[in-house]
């Protein structure tokens, strides 16, 4: 680390990610920290059972330097750094990192459950076992990677909106930052201001509908802070035909309520834009949240029903030749004329 030799002033933050350093360099890094400086270390866990599952299922996992979780914490404490946060990481080369605060078990369990929506059945089962274990204060050593943050000086105030994790999906730019224990808010970063505008418009238009997250505030042109709604993620790829259709019918009933609340004189309504079972959270047999309004707009009442029926086929829940039959059934529940869905 040649830069250390030329560094005369103290620094506020140092990050070690992807490379191990010897004891001398470790001490030199710590010595550069200011009175309230922080050191962040990202490392892999060679004994992680999740890493073994990834190898068995053929998943590719990003590699960093390897160390046992307790060893990094001990090293920080020997350097008189107080361990402020330890996040368990699910990171790979094909998706943004999912992270959970190991000192926030309720938030961790909720985040891991949300992260299971778009993964294979083996990994989904493993993550659910891990979520249950964390709720019982076990499983801290099972993660394939960790981020450990140590700080000099007094403890930082434990704000109610402190970061307790991040949900990373393969199709997300940066993932969604979760705050609070238990989770109370989520910071969603959009790809464009227009996408953030669309979601903000929808949340404000449906502020009185309990299954739509409350917009807390807009942090910047592309980031919205929303209320966290606790629920189980639906994964249509894992649903049997009858169960998938039953959930689709409940979704159509919800859509009818949205249409009644937002219909305009020209017959247009608020359209979700990506209305499929994967954007629905449930508890028992009830829908508790409809999320991801980033493609919301005003349009024809049939738009979301058509998309819902087509995505049931895409997920393998119904055959392609059944799309029109299911679409008409859902349109009837939603009080949309069959003719309008066929145009």
N, C-alpha and C positions, 0 to 999 in steps of 0.2 A: 504494500500500500504506500507507494512513493508520495502520494498527495499529503500524507500525514506529516512528512518531514518539512513541508513548506507551509503548513497550516499554523498560523500564529495566534489567531483569535479563536474563541470558543464557538461551538456550533449548537443549534437547538435540536437537530435531529440527525441521526446517523442510521443507515439501513444496511443490513448484511443479508443478502438474498442470493442464493445459488452457489456460494463458495464458503468453505470453512476457513478459519484463520487460526493461527497458533496463539498461545497464551500471551506472547509479547505484543503481537498486533492487537489482540483483544484489549489489553491494558492501555495501549496507545489510543485506540478508538475511544474508550471510556474517558481517558484523560482530556480529550478534546471537547467533551460535552460541557455546556454551560451549567450554571447553578440549577436550572430547571430543565436541563437537556434530557432528551429521550433517545434510547437505543431500541431499534426494531430489528429482530432476527427472524428470518423465515427459513424453516428447515423441514426436511422430510423425516418420516418415521419408518425405519426399515422393518419394524415388527408389526406394522399395521395389517389387520385382517382385511380391511377394505382394499389395500394394495394387492393382496393375494387374490381377492375376487376379481379385480381389474385384469390381472394377468390371465386368470382362467377364462374370462369372458372376452378376451382380446381387446379390451379398452387400452388406449394409450394414455399413460400418465406422465405429466411433466415432471422432470427430475431436478432436484436441488441437492444441497449437501445433506447428509444423513446424520441424525443424532437422536438419541432417546429424549422424549419430552422433558423428563426430570433433569437431565444433564444440562440443558440450556438454562432452565430456571436456576439451578444450583450455581452455574457459572455467573449469572447476573447477580445473584445474592452475594457471592464472594467478592464481586466488584463493587459492592455497596450500592447496587441499583435495586430499587423496589419494583417488583413485578406488578405492573399496573393492569395489564390485560394479557390473556392468553386465548387466542382464537384457534379452534380446530378448522382446518381447511380441506375442502374437497376441490382439488385443482387438477385440470388436465389440459392437454394441448388443444382440445376441441370445444371448450366452453369457458366462460368467465368463472372466476373462483366463487364457490359458495363457502361462506365463513360463519362460524357460530362462536359466541362468547361462552367459554367453558364455565364461567361463573354466573351464567344466566340460563339455567336449565330449561325454564319454560319457554323463553324465546328460542333457544336452540332447538327444542323439540318442534316448535311451530315452523321454524325455517327449514328443518330437514324434511318435514312432511310436505311443505310447499315444493321443495326441490325434487320430490319423487315423481312429479307430474309427467315429466318428459324423459324418463330413463327406463331402461329395460327391467324386466320383472325380477331378475336376480339382485341387481343393485338396489332396486326399490325395496325389496324385502330386507336387505342388509341395512339400509338407511332407517327403516322403520324400527328395526331392532335397536339400532344405535340411539334413536330418539327416545325410546322407552328406557333404555339404560341410563341416559343422561338425566332423565326425570327422577331416577333413583340414585343419582350421584355416582354413577358408574360409567364406564366406557370412555373416560377422558383420554386413554392411551390408544384408542382404536383408530384415530384419524390418520390418513396418509401423510399429512403435512400440518404445520403449525406456524402461527405468527405470534411471537412473544414480544411484548413491549415493556421495557424497563425505564424507570424515570429516576432522576436525581431530585432531591428536595422533597417538600411535603406533597401529600396526596392531592391530586386534582379534585375539585368538587364533583360529586357524583350526580350529575344533572339527570333530570327525568328523561331527557331526550338523548341520553348517551347511546352510542352505537353498540348494538349487541349482535350484529351479524349482517350478512349480505346474501341475497339469493342470486345465483348466477345461472342463466339458461344459455343454451347453445346459440339461440338467436338474439340474445341481448347484447347491447354494446358494453355496458359496464355492470350490469346486474342492478338489483334494487337494494338499497341500504335500509336495514331494519333498526328501529330505535326502541328502547325501553325494555324493562323486565317486569312483568310479561310484556310482549311486544305491544306498543300502542300506536306506532306510526311507521310509515314506510316512505322512503325518498325514492321516487321513480325518475330516472333520467331518460329523457327521450332523445331520439336521434336528431330531431329537428324542432325548432320552435313551433312549427305548424302542428306537429303531432301533440306537443304539450298544450297548445291552444285548444285542440279538439277534445282532449281529455278534460281540461279545465271547464270547457263549455258544458260538457255532458254532466259532470259532477255537480256543477252549479244548477243546471236545469232540473236535476233529480235530487236536490238536497233533502227533500222530505221523504225520499224512498229509502227505507232502512237497509236494503240489500246493496245499496250503492255507497261506496266509501265516501266519507266526508273529506272535502278538500280543506286541509289545515292552512296551507299557504303555498305560494309559489316562491321557491328559493332563488331561481334565476330563470332565464328564458327557456331552458330545456328541462328543469327539474321541479317536480311537484311533490310536496309533502302531503300524504294522505293518511287518513285513519286506517289502522290495521283492523281487519275483521277476522276473527278466529274462525276457521273452518277447515274442512278436509278437502283437498284438491281432487276433483274428478279426473280420472284418466280413462277416456273413452276406449283406448286401445286395450284396456284390461277388463272392460265390461262385456257381459253377455248381452245378446241381442235384446232380450226382454227388459233387462235392467236399463240398457242404454235408451230404449224407446220410452220407458217410464220416466226417466230423467228429462228426456227431450220434451215430453208432454208437460212436465212441471215447468220447464223453461219457457214453453210457449204461453203458459198461463201468466208467467212473469212478464213476458214480452207484451201481452195484451194490456197489462197495467201500465207499462211504459208508454204504449201508444195512446191510451186514454189521457195520460197526463200531458202529452206533448203534441197532440194532433193540432195542425194549423187549419186555417180556413180552406187552403188548397188541397187538403187531404194528406200532406206530407207529415212525417213523424220523425222523432229522434231515432236514428239508426245506429246501432252499436258498431257495426262494421266488421266485427270478427266474432259473431255470435255462435259459439260452439261449446260443447260440454267442458272443454279444457279451460275455459274462462269462468267456470262456475265453482264456487265453494259451497260445501254442504255440511250439515250436522244431522245425523240420523237420516230421516227421509225428507228433510226440508232444505231448500236453497237459502243460504245465508248471505251470499255475496255474488255479484256479477262484476268482474274486474276487467282491466285492460281496455279502456275506452279511447285508446290513442287514434283509432280510425273512425271515431264517431262523426256523424254529419246528419243533415236533414235529407230525407229521401222517401222512397216508396215503402209502405208498410210490409210488403212481401220480401224485402231484401234480406232481412235477418233470418226469416223462416227458410228461405231458399238455401242460404249458407249453412244453416243448422242441419238440414236434411242431407246436403251434399257431403258435409264433414262426417256425418254418421257413416256414410259409405266409404269415405276415405280412411276411416279408422277401422273398417272391417266389421262394423256393427250390423250393417244391412248390406244386401246385394245392390249392385248398381241399378238393376232393373226394378228395385223397390223404391227408388228415390221419389218418384212422383206420387206413389201411394202414401208414403210417410209424410211427404211435404203437404199433401192435401189434408191429411189427418191433423197435422200441426197447425195448418192454416185455419182449419175449422175451429180448433181450440182458441186460436188467437183472434178469431172473429174476422178473418180476412177471406174475401171471396176466392173460391178456387180459380176463377177466371183470371184474377189479378196475379196469381202466382205462376200462371202459364204464359203470360205475355212475354 
